[in-house]
Amino acid sequence: MRRREHWEQVYSSKPSDRLGWYKPRLQTSLEWITTLGLGPGEPVIDVGGGASTLIDDLLDEGYSSITVLDIAEPALDLLKARLGEKSTAVNWLCADITRIDLPENAFELWHDRAVFHFLTEAKDRERYRENLCRALRPGGHLIIGTFAPEAPPKCSGLPVQRYDLDLLRETLGKEFELQRHQKEMHVTPGGVEQMYLYCEFRFAP
Ligand SMILES: C[S@@+](CC[C@H](N)C(=O)[O-])C[C@H]1O[C@@H](n2cnc3c(N)ncnc32)[C@H](O)[C@@H]1O
């Protein structure tokens, strides 16, 4: 099955709070974003944001320049429906991050929880990195959460590339300066333990 069809089918198969990656609140992401001290109008992108509650929380915190990119239209539709009128304040991109060409210097923050690790082919990771390096402003921030080596080898029926800190740093490249990192255990709604590696980088091209 093609990538887009896979994800469309996933979001059409179960309520979003029964999907493996569901968390009622992306606490680490929110705390780390808060401590970056961004102005409320600074542009932020959530790559592979799905239907996660991060956007509800960022809007409540007053962030006003938010882009959500996801390959699955049903995920974006779920999030739009939940946000109601507030959804008009968000810029929506239904796209594959390995295919779209994002604009230059467009974002101060790039957030990715559980998307990059699905890119198991080098050419897809390179396309992701090209977008990241073009669209993130110099001095901007990357917050990324991937499966850690202890996590299962698959998620949502797809193989994942698991990362330790060295591998993630090497894969992202020397332009990304590590600011902080932590391991975080996520337990899926079905009770499966998934260890994440969460990192914050500063983009210093
Ligand atoms: C595991 S979910 C994580 C969703 C959300 N970030 C969260 O933490 O709740 C992965 C998300 O990435 C999206 N996705 C997968 N591959 C993608 C790609 N190549 N480009 C854009 N989105 C993608 C999926 O549709 C899905 O919403």
The ligand as an ORCA input file, in Angstrom:
! r2SCAN-3c Opt
* xyz 0 1
  C       2.828      8.383     14.511
  S       1.858      9.662     13.858
  C       2.302     11.029     14.900
  C       1.276     12.142     14.875
  C       1.600     13.342     15.778
  N       2.873     13.932     15.437
  C       1.586     12.952     17.227
  O       2.613     12.970     17.897
  O       0.487     12.655     17.703
  C       2.716     10.010     12.339
  C       2.037     11.093     11.524
  O       2.859     11.446     10.431
  C       2.103     11.477      9.239
  N       3.059     11.137      8.180
  C       3.645      9.940      7.969
  N       4.519     10.001      6.949
  C       4.455     11.279      6.508
  C       5.112     11.975      5.457
  N       5.998     11.357      4.664
  N       4.839     13.290      5.275
  C       3.933     13.903      6.074
  N       3.276     13.300      7.079
  C       3.544     12.005      7.287
  C       0.977     10.489      9.473
  O      -0.160     10.734      8.693
  C       0.713     10.664     10.948
  O      -0.234     11.673     11.194
*
